[in-house]
Amino acid sequence: MEPNARVAAAGKRSMAQAAHYKTLYEALEALPEGLTGEILHGQLHTQPRPAPRHALATSSLCAELIGPYSRGRGGPGGWWIIVEPELHFVRHTEVLVPDLAGWRRERLPTIPPDPHFEVVPDWICEILSPSTRSKDREIKMPLYARAGVAHAWLVDPEAETLEAYERRGAQWAQLAVYGATDTLAAAPFEAAAFRVADLWR
């Protein structure tokens, strides 16, 4: 194929991909209330609102972190902690919604006016459920690492565990697995010491 033909073909593919993602995002925006949508590897994924135990873990963890890290009460401050933010990665071709995400304010001085975030978080947390466990571990975790998220936590309400990860290169390295009776002291929130069981009790 001649160079000009290759350039033209690449341009057509790029336009087709842009149209594809625009259509997917329009479908995501049109989802009925109560459904959360994500675009992962060119496919629209939907899931219902979380079950009560899942929602309780999200709310409890948020409460543990906002005081010391968002407001500087008993901790260093300097963070934004956001529930279910819409993250746009790779020129908007990947749209992810973690249960929680955090940004150091030195990297994100103010919350953007748009309904989504383009600055990659410094930390994300996924609360695992039977319907999302595989997607969170096998699809979303590699995407978070590829995008440059530095830290990730996976919370399992059924097993009552919290797994802490740190990105090293393009891969996740597991730092620790905390059980229900363990007191958490995991990066990047070492000052937020609480028992994992406190997320449910």
Residue pairs with C-beta under 8 A, 6 or more apart in sequence:
1 9
17 93
20 42
21 39
21 42
21 92
21 93
24 39
24 42
24 43
24 44
25 39
25 92
25 95
27 37
27 44
28 37
28 38
28 39
28 44
28 95
31 37
31 46
34 48
34 49
35 46
35 47
35 48
35 49
36 46
36 47
36 48
36 49
36 84
36 97
37 44
37 45
37 46
37 95
37 97
38 44
38 45
38 46
38 95
38 96
38 97
38 140
39 45
39 93
39 94
39 95
40 94
40 95
40 96
40 135
40 139
40 140
40 143
41 94
41 139
42 93
45 135
47 131
47 132
49 55
50 58
50 99
50 127
50 129
51 129
53 157
53 200
54 99
54 127
54 129
54 157
56 157
56 199
56 200
57 127
57 155
57 157
57 199
57 200
58 83
58 99
58 100
58 127
60 198
60 199
60 200
61 100
61 125
61 155
61 199
62 81
62 83
62 100
64 192
64 194
64 198
65 79
65 81
65 100
65 102
65 189
65 192
66 81
67 73
67 74
67 75
68 74
68 75
68 76
68 77
68 189
68 191
68 192
69 75
69 76
69 77
69 78
69 79
69 81
69 102
69 189
69 191
69 192
70 77
70 79
70 80
70 81
71 77
72 78
74 191
75 191
75 192
76 191
78 104
78 105
78 106
79 102
79 103
79 104
79 105
79 122
80 102
80 103
80 105
80 108
80 111
81 100
81 101
81 102
82 100
82 101
82 102
82 103
82 111
82 117
83 99
83 100
84 97
84 98
84 99
84 100
85 97
85 98
85 101
85 116
85 117
85 121
86 95
86 96
86 97
86 115
86 116
86 117
87 95
87 96
87 97
87 98
87 101
87 116
87 117
87 120
87 121
87 147
88 94
88 95
88 116
88 117
88 118
89 95
89 96
89 120
89 143
89 147
90 147
94 143
94 147
95 116
96 140
96 143
96 144
98 121
98 124
98 125
98 126
98 140
98 144
99 125
99 126
99 127
99 155
100 124
100 125
101 117
101 121
101 123
101 124
101 125
102 121
102 122
102 123
102 124
102 188
103 117
103 119
103 121
103 122
104 122
107 119
107 122
108 117
108 119
112 118
112 119
120 147
120 148
120 149
121 149
122 149
122 150
122 151
122 188
123 149
123 150
123 151
123 152
123 153
123 188
123 189
124 144
124 149
124 151
124 152
124 153
125 152
125 153
125 154
125 155
126 132
126 136
126 140
126 141
126 152
126 153
126 154
126 155
127 155
127 157
128 136
128 137
128 154
128 155
128 156
128 157
128 158
129 157
130 158
136 154
137 154
141 152
141 154
141 165
141 172
144 152
144 167
145 152
145 167
145 170
145 171
145 172
146 170
148 167
149 167
150 166
150 167
150 188
151 164
151 165
151 166
151 167
151 187
151 188
152 164
152 165
152 167
152 172
153 162
153 163
153 164
153 165
153 186
154 162
154 163
154 165
155 161
155 162
155 163
155 199
156 162
156 163
157 199
157 200
160 179
160 180
160 196
160 197
160 200
161 177
161 178
161 179
161 180
161 196
162 177
162 178
162 184
162 186
162 196
162 199
163 174
163 176
163 177
163 178
164 174
164 175
164 176
164 177
164 178
164 186
164 187
165 172
165 173
165 174
165 175
166 172
166 173
166 175
166 187
167 173
175 186
175 187
176 186
178 184
178 186
178 196
179 196
180 195
180 196
180 197
181 195
181 196
181 197
182 195
182 196
183 193
183 194
183 195
184 192
184 193
184 194
184 195
184 196
185 193
